[in-house]
Amino acid sequence: MVVIGDRFKTSDTCAETGVYRFDGYLDGSTNPLPRAEEREIALSKGERFPPIRSAAKSCYWKLVRKA
């Protein structure tokens, strides 16, 4: 069961439809910051978590709201 605050990484399969917020890069770096439209995404169950395309980097995503 997925709960608010659970964290996922690029390429994981989404287990819960909802809104996810950028929560840091996998490599531990902090720059460059994602563009505003990349910081929060809506994802449906079964979709894959994307990278931050503007930075071409894998990242973590945190569930902030279930849909």
C-alpha positions as CSV (number, residue, x, y, z in Angstrom):
1,M,0.0,0.0,0.0
2,V,1.4,3.4,-1.1
3,V,1.0,6.3,1.4
4,I,1.6,10.0,1.1
5,G,5.3,10.7,1.5
6,D,6.5,7.4,-0.1
7,R,9.5,7.9,-2.4
8,F,10.2,6.4,-5.8
9,K,12.9,6.8,-8.4
10,T,13.2,7.2,-12.1
11,S,12.1,4.1,-14.0
12,D,10.1,2.6,-11.1
13,T,6.6,1.6,-12.0
14,C,3.9,3.8,-10.4
15,A,1.7,1.8,-8.0
16,E,-0.7,4.5,-7.1
17,T,-2.3,7.2,-9.3
18,G,-1.6,10.6,-7.9
19,V,0.6,13.7,-7.9
20,Y,4.3,13.3,-7.3
21,R,6.9,16.0,-6.4
22,F,10.6,16.1,-7.4
23,D,12.6,15.0,-4.3
24,G,16.2,15.2,-5.4
25,Y,18.6,13.7,-7.9
26,L,19.8,10.1,-7.5
27,D,23.4,11.1,-7.7
28,G,23.0,13.5,-4.7
29,S,23.7,16.6,-6.7
30,T,21.5,19.7,-6.3
31,N,22.0,21.4,-9.7
32,P,20.5,22.2,-12.1
33,L,17.1,22.7,-10.6
34,P,14.2,21.2,-12.5
35,R,12.1,23.6,-14.5
36,A,8.9,24.7,-12.7
37,E,6.7,22.4,-14.8
38,E,8.9,19.4,-14.0
39,R,8.8,19.7,-10.2
40,E,5.3,18.2,-9.8
41,I,3.8,15.6,-12.1
42,A,0.5,13.6,-12.3
43,L,1.1,9.9,-12.8
44,S,-1.2,7.0,-13.3
45,K,-0.8,3.5,-11.9
46,G,1.4,1.5,-14.3
47,E,3.3,4.4,-15.8
48,R,7.0,4.8,-15.2
49,F,8.6,7.6,-13.2
50,P,10.4,9.9,-15.6
51,P,13.8,11.5,-15.3
52,I,14.2,15.3,-15.2
53,R,14.4,15.9,-18.9
54,S,15.8,19.4,-18.7
55,A,18.8,18.1,-16.7
56,A,18.9,14.6,-18.3
57,K,19.2,13.2,-14.8
58,S,17.5,10.4,-12.8
59,C,15.7,11.5,-9.7
60,Y,13.4,10.7,-6.7
61,W,9.7,11.4,-6.7
62,K,7.5,11.7,-3.6
63,L,3.8,11.1,-3.5
64,V,2.0,14.3,-2.3
65,R,-1.6,13.6,-3.3
66,K,-3.6,10.5,-4.3
67,A,-6.0,10.9,-7.2
